[in-house]
Structure formats: structure tokens, C-alpha cells
Amino acid sequence: MRTAFVVLTYNRSDALLAVLRGLAPQCGRNDVVVIADDGSRPDQVQMLRAGLPAFACPVRHLWHPDVGFTAARSRNLGAWHAQADYLVFLDGDCVPNRHFAAHHRALAQPGHFVNGSRVLLSERLSQRALAGEIELAKLSASDWLRLRLSGDINKLTHLLYWPGAPGRVQTGFRWKGIRSCNFGVWYRDFEAVNGFDESFSGWGHEDADLVLRLHHHGNRRKNGFLATEVFHLWHPENGRAGEAGNRARVLQRLQGTLVRAELGLAELARAPAPIVTVLNE
């Protein structure tokens, strides 16, 4: 099984590099990392190139012009260019735990997608991680316990691994906890539903729409708690223009059986091509 780690980024290469440092030791030669860049500035791209850690697998950088919030388009482009059997979507501010890749592979199962879990970091701890003062993947259990007691993280689920935990598999659609910042899906299923729907405008709920259409396709949800945790670096809350309209669209689609996105993978062939660079040739 060839796994692609599709990492979304936009003008935050310091956080992206922290993510890549956590991911690099976990990727085998048969994997691929695709950085889905939603139009970062040249200085941010240069920072990425200068700080890229060593990977055993290819690292591809896909960049398209900044025309606003087009995360769905960036993720679709990343998936399309990955040429992999299995996709793991990550956000560029979500640092994987040290067993992240292995646990995603262990949970991968035909007919299922994996809805990952996250641990929220405080602003103080995030700044220390970005400055290189600490490597999150190298912290001990006692270190994490101290951080929990000091309020710098919100939970300790990443310290446990329980693949057979109750509630792991869900058959019906549930909106709560859907996170495209940490999400595993077979490419064949992602292609069958035509990927993320790029017709959603602005921030929010294109991930819930994808999950709903995967359910309509016949897939079941696997929850990634106690297995696939990422450490979500703190940042100011993003603007949420368009959230209400996007939510209303998903609620409307709940009443139907729509499977394929209106504007997704199949339409990429007619869209302007991104600039694709292999960073570690």
C-alpha cells in the first residue's frame, strides 16, 4: 500500500516545517509527501526549501496562485498528483505524534475512512515548538503529564494506543469531530465521491460534506482517538465568512443521497495546472 501524506499549507512555513520534522522519520521509501500550497508567498516557499528535513520518500510541492481560501482545491490537487493507494490529509499546523503513520496504516480498512484526533496546544507551548526549543515527538510521558497539569495541552490521549477501543467504528453520519486536518481515506473512495467539493465558498464544512458523501457511497467512519493524534499548534481563530451558508448546504444534503462533488477531482483536468516541484531530488 503506497501512502500519500497530503499536507495543506498557506504562509506559515515555520509551522509546516515542524509538521515535516515530525513526519520525516515515519515515511518509508514507498510513500510520498505532497505539500498542498494554497498560494504561499515566495519568502515562505524559500523558508520551506531551506529547512526541509531529510525524507526517505519524495516530497512534492504543489503551488497555485493565492485567490482566496481554496483549501478544497489544494487538497484535491494534492490527492490527484499523489498517485497513491491511500491518502492521509494533514494541516500544516498539526504535528504528528511519533506513531502517527503506523497507526493510520493499521486502521486503514477497505470500506472505511479514518477521522483523526488532535491534541490542542497552548500559545506558549506552540511558540516553544516553533522556535525549536522542544521537539514534540521526543517528549516523555512525564513531560506530557506536566504540560497537561500546567494547562498547555487539553488531553493525553496520544499516550495510549487502543486499536479496538469501543466506538471506533460508526455506521451513520455524525457531524461532531469531523476534521480534515487529520483524515485518512482510500484514493478509490475519494475518487468515487469526486473529492472535496470546491463549490463550497469560504471557510468551513467542506470536510463534513466529504464525510457525508462518503457515507452515501457506503463507507463507514473509523474514529482515530487513542491512535492517530496530532498536536495542533495554536493560532488566532481564522475568519469564518461563508460558514453559515456552507453549513446550510450540508444540512440540505443530509436529506438526500448525493455522492459526487459538484466541482472536484474530475474537473481538475480543465483547471489551470499548479506548479509542481520535487523538493528533495
Secondary structure as the mmCIF struct_conf table of DSSP 4:
data_model
#
loop_
_struct_conf.conf_type_id
_struct_conf.id
_struct_conf.beg_label_comp_id
_struct_conf.beg_label_asym_id
_struct_conf.beg_label_seq_id
_struct_conf.end_label_comp_id
_struct_conf.end_label_asym_id
_struct_conf.end_label_seq_id
STRN STRN1 THR A 3 THR A 9
BEND BEND1 TYR A 10 ASN A 11
HELX_RH_AL_P HELX_RH_AL_P1 SER A 13 LEU A 23
HELX_RH_3T_P HELX_RH_3T_P1 ALA A 24 GLN A 26
TURN_TY1_P TURN_TY1_P1 ARG A 29 ASN A 30
STRN STRN2 VAL A 32 ASP A 37
BEND BEND2 ASP A 38 GLY A 39
HELX_RH_AL_P HELX_RH_AL_P2 PRO A 42 GLY A 51
HELX_LH_PP_P HELX_LH_PP_P1 LEU A 52 ALA A 54
BEND BEND3 ALA A 56 CYS A 57
STRN STRN3 VAL A 59 TRP A 63
BEND BEND4 GLY A 68 GLY A 68
HELX_RH_AL_P HELX_RH_AL_P3 ALA A 71 ALA A 82
BEND BEND5 ASP A 85 ASP A 85
STRN STRN4 TYR A 86 ASP A 91
TURN_TY1_P TURN_TY1_P2 GLY A 92 ASP A 93
STRN STRN5 CYS A 94 PRO A 96
HELX_LH_PP_P HELX_LH_PP_P2 ASN A 97 ASN A 97
TURN_TY1_P TURN_TY1_P3 ARG A 98 HIS A 99
HELX_RH_AL_P HELX_RH_AL_P4 PHE A 100 LEU A 107
TURN_TY1_P TURN_TY1_P4 PRO A 110 GLY A 111
STRN STRN6 HIS A 112 ASN A 115
STRN STRN7 ARG A 118 LEU A 120
STRN STRN8 LEU A 121 LEU A 121
HELX_LH_PP_P HELX_LH_PP_P3 SER A 122 SER A 122
HELX_RH_AL_P HELX_RH_AL_P5 GLU A 123 LEU A 130
TURN_TY1_P TURN_TY1_P5 ALA A 131 GLY A 132
BEND BEND6 GLU A 133 GLU A 133
HELX_RH_3T_P HELX_RH_3T_P2 LEU A 136 LYS A 138
HELX_RH_AL_P HELX_RH_AL_P6 ALA A 141 LEU A 149
TURN_TY1_P TURN_TY1_P6 SER A 150 GLY A 151
BEND BEND7 ASP A 152 ASP A 152
STRN STRN9 ILE A 153 ILE A 153
BEND BEND8 ASN A 154 ASN A 154
HELX_RH_3T_P HELX_RH_3T_P3 THR A 157 LEU A 159
TURN_TY1_P TURN_TY1_P7 PRO A 163 GLY A 164
TURN_TY1_P TURN_TY1_P8 PRO A 166 GLY A 167
STRN STRN10 VAL A 169 GLN A 170
BEND BEND9 GLY A 172 GLY A 172
TURN_TY1_P TURN_TY1_P9 LYS A 176 GLY A 177
TURN_TY1_P TURN_TY1_P10 SER A 180 CYS A 181
STRN STRN11 ASN A 182 TRP A 186
HELX_RH_AL_P HELX_RH_AL_P7 TYR A 187 ALA A 192
TURN_TY1_P TURN_TY1_P11 VAL A 193 ASN A 194
BEND BEND10 GLY A 195 PHE A 196
TURN_TY1_P TURN_TY1_P12 GLU A 198 SER A 199
BEND BEND11 PHE A 200 PHE A 200
BEND BEND12 GLY A 202 GLY A 204
HELX_RH_AL_P HELX_RH_AL_P8 GLU A 206 HIS A 217
TURN_TY1_P TURN_TY1_P13 GLY A 218 GLY A 218
STRN STRN12 ARG A 220 ASN A 223
TURN_TY1_P TURN_TY1_P14 PHE A 225 ALA A 227
BEND BEND13 THR A 228 THR A 228
STRN STRN13 VAL A 230 HIS A 232
HELX_LH_PP_P HELX_LH_PP_P4 PRO A 236 GLY A 239
TURN_TY1_P TURN_TY1_P15 ALA A 241 GLY A 242
HELX_RH_AL_P HELX_RH_AL_P9 GLU A 243 ARG A 253
TURN_TY1_P TURN_TY1_P16 LEU A 254 GLN A 255
BEND BEND14 GLY A 256 GLY A 256
BEND BEND15 ARG A 260 ARG A 260
BEND BEND16 GLU A 262 GLY A 264
HELX_RH_3T_P HELX_RH_3T_P4 LEU A 265 ARG A 270
BEND BEND17 ALA A 271 ALA A 271
HELX_LH_PP_P HELX_LH_PP_P5 PRO A 272 PRO A 274
STRN STRN14 ILE A 275 VAL A 278
TURN_TY1_P TURN_TY1_P17 LEU A 279 ASN A 280
#
